[in-house]
Amino acid sequence: MQKCKNILILGGYGFLGTNIMRYIDNNSSNLPYKFIVFDKFNSHPCGVKLNCVAKSYAGDFADKDLLDKIFIENKIDLVIHSLSTTVPVSSSNARYDVESNLIPTLDLLGLMVKYNVHDIVYLSSGGAIYGTYNNPPYSESDDVFPLSSYGVVKLTIEKYLMQYAQLYGIRPLILRLSNPYGPFHYSMKQGVINIALTKALRQEPFQVWGDGNGRKDYIYVADFVDILFQLISKNVSNQILNIGSNILLSVNDITSAVRKLVPKMEVVYVDAQKFDASHFELNTTKLISIIGDYKFTSFADGLIKTYKWAKSICD
């Protein structure tokens, strides 16, 4: 029997964190992990039951003393870092983005070195990192020119992770994730598919930046989480990997599909935002070389699953 490992998950009660822990709840016999959750809340704010949570800590990511307390009180085998601001927030206040994300992450890395914790998975961004300088699909070796502070900070954290790998033996796995969607997504600030569904169900107008024709990669969240644990199980480290489905959709494609489920959906077009990379496509050759061919959830199937979940919380 595999020894149970403890994962410190930062932002555990968010969209990705909730799906990560639900996956372990559903596969606990094969993947014996327990989670120490750090978030703004002591428990899941929407009441989602998570059996794999061993302990929760609520507080500010910038509270270094609290982070130190977490490392003192727990034996941590792996850190999953899924905390960040949203693109619009970071672009309107770059200083806040640096103070609330970059500096606390450096403090976190210092604590990992201090307490001899080597392994960290960092959830970076496939969309925000690359910008629009090169022609897609974007590969991990391409030059990157982020348009938003969100992307700049994500890239800077990637660089520090690789520096700490060389200097202190940290073993980072950096995942440049495309646009995930699916259940347990409660935010109305980021996540086009989920926001479009929720707005439609609430009979509120859905806002589209620009003409809605730019195409981006979208991945159903259960596929991402399954790939994440394949990589963890294979002990993949000191790598930067694009994680995407190669399912490219425009916002117009998305609103058209949502309208078939909610015919009265209202769409409003507004000016494009300079910080938004309206089109991006990820080259996932490196990922597939590690995990092999992967059967991704189709957009049609992923959308109906997400719709059923969104309808359950909007009814």
C-alpha positions in Angstrom: 0.0 0.0 0.0 1.2 3.5 -0.9 2.1 5.8 2.0 -0.4 8.7 2.4 1.2 12.0 1.3 0.3 15.4 2.6 -0.3 18.2 0.0 -0.4 21.8 1.0 -2.8 23.4 -1.5 -2.8 27.2 -1.7 -6.2 28.5 -2.8 -7.8 25.1 -2.1 -11.4 26.3 -1.9 -11.3 28.0 -5.3 -12.4 26.5 -8.6 -9.3 24.5 -9.4 -8.5 23.5 -5.8 -12.1 22.2 -5.2 -11.9 20.1 -8.4 -8.4 18.8 -7.4 -9.6 17.6 -4.0 -12.9 16.2 -5.3 -10.8 14.1 -7.7 -8.9 12.7 -4.8 -12.1 12.0 -2.9 -13.2 10.0 -5.9 -9.9 8.1 -6.3 -8.6 7.8 -2.7 -7.9 4.1 -3.0 -5.5 4.7 -5.8 -4.2 8.1 -4.8 -3.7 8.3 -1.0 -3.3 12.0 -0.5 -4.5 14.3 2.3 -4.7 18.0 1.9 -3.7 20.9 4.2 -5.7 23.8 2.7 -4.7 27.4 2.8 -7.3 29.9 1.7 -9.3 33.0 2.8 -11.8 30.6 4.5 -11.7 28.0 7.2 -14.0 25.7 5.2 -15.5 25.6 1.7 -17.5 28.8 1.4 -20.2 27.1 -0.7 -20.5 24.0 1.5 -18.8 21.5 -0.8 -18.0 18.4 1.1 -14.3 17.4 0.8 -13.3 14.2 2.7 -9.6 14.5 1.9 -9.1 17.7 3.8 -7.0 17.0 6.9 -6.7 20.6 8.1 -7.6 24.1 7.0 -5.9 27.5 7.6 -7.6 30.8 6.8 -5.7 34.0 6.3 -3.8 36.3 4.0 -1.2 34.8 1.7 1.1 37.8 2.6 1.1 36.6 6.3 4.5 35.0 6.4 4.1 34.0 10.1 0.9 32.1 9.3 2.7 30.2 6.4 5.6 29.4 8.8 3.1 28.0 11.3 1.6 25.8 8.6 5.1 24.3 7.8 5.9 23.9 11.5 2.6 22.1 12.3 2.5 19.7 9.3 4.7 17.4 7.4 4.3 18.6 3.8 5.3 16.4 0.9 4.1 18.5 -2.0 2.9 22.1 -2.5 0.2 23.0 -5.1 0.2 26.7 -5.7 -3.1 27.8 -7.3 -3.4 31.3 -5.8 -3.5 34.5 -8.0 -5.5 37.6 -8.8 -7.6 37.9 -11.9 -6.3 39.5 -15.2 -8.5 42.7 -14.9 -7.7 43.2 -11.2 -4.0 42.8 -11.8 -3.9 45.1 -14.8 -5.7 47.9 -12.8 -3.3 47.6 -9.9 0.1 46.1 -10.8 1.6 47.0 -7.4 -1.1 45.1 -5.6 -0.4 42.1 -7.9 3.3 42.1 -7.0 2.7 42.6 -3.2 -0.1 40.0 -3.0 1.3 37.3 -5.3 5.0 37.6 -6.1 6.4 38.6 -2.8 4.4 36.0 -0.8 5.4 33.3 -3.3 9.1 34.2 -2.6 8.4 33.9 1.1 6.8 30.5 0.4 9.9 29.3 -1.5 12.0 30.4 1.4 10.0 28.4 3.8 10.2 25.3 1.5 14.0 25.6 1.6 13.9 26.2 5.4 11.7 23.1 6.1 13.3 20.8 3.4 10.1 20.6 1.2 11.3 20.2 -2.4 8.3 19.5 -4.6 5.9 22.2 -5.9 3.3 22.4 -8.7 2.7 25.9 -9.8 -0.4 26.6 -11.8 0.7 29.3 -14.3 -1.2 30.6 -17.3 -1.2 29.5 -20.9 -3.2 32.5 -22.1 -1.5 35.3 -20.1 2.1 34.2 -20.4 2.6 34.2 -24.2 1.1 37.5 -25.2 0.7 38.1 -29.0 4.3 38.4 -30.1 4.7 35.0 -31.8 2.4 33.1 -34.1 0.4 30.3 -32.4 0.5 27.5 -31.4 2.8 28.5 -28.6 5.5 26.2 -27.4 7.2 26.2 -24.0 10.5 27.4 -25.6 8.9 30.4 -27.3 9.8 33.9 -26.2 7.0 35.4 -24.1 5.7 38.9 -23.8 2.7 39.1 -21.4 0.1 41.8 -21.9 -1.2 41.9 -18.3 0.5 42.3 -14.9 -1.1 38.9 -14.2 1.0 37.3 -16.9 4.2 39.3 -15.9 3.9 38.1 -12.3 3.1 34.5 -13.4 6.2 34.6 -15.6 8.4 36.1 -12.9 7.3 33.4 -10.4 8.2 30.7 -13.1 11.7 32.3 -13.3 12.2 32.2 -9.5 11.0 28.6 -9.3 13.7 27.6 -11.8 16.3 29.7 -10.0 15.4 27.9 -6.7 15.7 24.6 -8.5 19.3 25.4 -9.4 20.3 27.0 -6.1 18.3 25.1 -3.5 17.1 21.8 -5.0 13.5 22.8 -5.3 11.7 20.5 -7.8 9.1 22.7 -9.6 6.4 21.5 -12.1 5.1 24.5 -13.9 1.8 24.1 -15.7 0.8 26.7 -18.3 -2.9 26.0 -18.2 -5.3 27.1 -20.9 -8.9 28.1 -20.0 -10.5 25.6 -17.7 -14.2 25.3 -17.2 -16.6 23.0 -15.4 -18.4 22.5 -12.0 -17.5 24.3 -8.7 -16.7 27.5 -10.5 -18.3 30.3 -8.5 -16.3 33.4 -9.6 -17.9 36.0 -11.9 -14.5 37.7 -12.6 -12.8 35.1 -14.8 -13.8 32.0 -16.8 -15.8 32.8 -19.9 -17.8 29.6 -20.3 -18.9 29.4 -16.7 -19.7 33.1 -16.5 -21.7 32.9 -19.8 -23.8 30.1 -18.5 -24.4 31.7 -15.1 -25.3 35.1 -16.6 -27.7 33.4 -19.1 -29.4 31.4 -16.3 -29.8 34.5 -14.1 -31.2 36.4 -17.1 -28.3 38.9 -16.9 -26.5 40.3 -20.0 -23.2 38.7 -20.8 -20.4 41.1 -21.9 -18.1 40.2 -24.8 -14.8 42.1 -25.3 -14.3 43.1 -28.9 -16.0 41.2 -31.8 -15.9 37.8 -30.1 -14.1 36.2 -33.0 -10.7 35.5 -31.3 -10.2 31.8 -30.6 -8.7 30.3 -27.4 -8.0 26.8 -26.0 -10.6 25.6 -23.5 -10.2 22.5 -21.3 -12.8 20.7 -19.2 -11.5 20.9 -15.6 -11.8 17.1 -14.9 -9.4 16.5 -17.8 -6.9 19.0 -16.3 -7.0 17.4 -12.9 -6.6 13.9 -14.3 -3.5 15.1 -16.2 -2.2 16.8 -13.1 -2.2 13.6 -11.1 -0.7 11.6 -14.0 2.2 14.0 -13.9 2.5 13.9 -10.1 2.4 10.1 -10.2 5.2 10.1 -12.8 7.3 12.4 -10.5 7.6 14.9 -13.4 9.6 17.9 -12.1 11.9 20.7 -13.3 9.6 21.1 -16.3 7.4 23.8 -17.9 4.4 22.2 -19.6 1.5 23.6 -21.7 -1.8 22.0 -20.6 -4.5 22.4 -23.2 -7.0 20.4 -25.1 -6.4 21.9 -28.6 -10.2 22.6 -28.6 -10.3 26.1 -30.0 -13.4 28.2 -29.5 -14.3 31.8 -30.0 -16.5 33.7 -27.5 -19.1 33.8 -30.3 -18.9 29.9 -30.5 -19.5 29.8 -26.8 -22.5 32.2 -26.7 -24.1 30.4 -29.7 -23.8 27.0 -27.8 -25.1 28.5 -24.6 -28.1 30.0 -26.4 -29.1 26.5 -27.5 -29.4 25.7 -23.8 -30.8 29.1 -22.6 -32.4 30.7 -25.7 -33.1 34.1 -24.0 -29.4 34.7 -23.3 -28.5 38.4 -23.8 -25.1 39.3 -25.3 -23.6 42.8 -25.2 -20.5 43.7 -27.2 -18.0 46.2 -25.7 -14.6 47.5 -26.6 -11.7 45.0 -26.6 -9.3 45.2 -23.6 -5.6 45.8 -24.3 -4.5 43.4 -21.6 -6.5 40.5 -23.1 -4.8 38.2 -25.6 -7.8 37.6 -27.8 -6.4 34.5 -29.6 -4.1 31.8 -28.3 -3.3 28.2 -29.1 -1.0 25.9 -27.1 1.4 23.4 -28.6 1.0 20.3 -26.3 3.6 18.0 -28.0 5.7 18.0 -24.8 2.8 17.1 -22.6 1.7 14.2 -24.9 5.3 12.9 -25.0 5.0 12.4 -21.2 1.4 11.1 -20.7 0.7 9.7 -24.2 -2.4 10.3 -26.3 -5.2 11.7 -24.2 -9.0 11.6 -25.0 -10.2 15.1 -24.0 -13.8 15.8 -23.1 -15.6 17.3 -26.1 -16.9 20.9 -25.8 -20.5 19.6 -26.3 -20.1 17.1 -23.4 -18.2 19.5 -21.1 -20.7 22.3 -21.7 -23.8 20.1 -20.9 -22.1 18.9 -17.7 -21.2 22.5 -16.7 -24.7 23.6 -17.6 -26.3 21.0 -15.3 -24.1 22.0 -12.5 -24.7 25.8 -13.0 -28.4 25.2 -13.2 -28.4 23.3 -9.9 -26.9 26.4 -8.1 -29.0 28.9 -10.0 -32.4 27.2 -9.4 
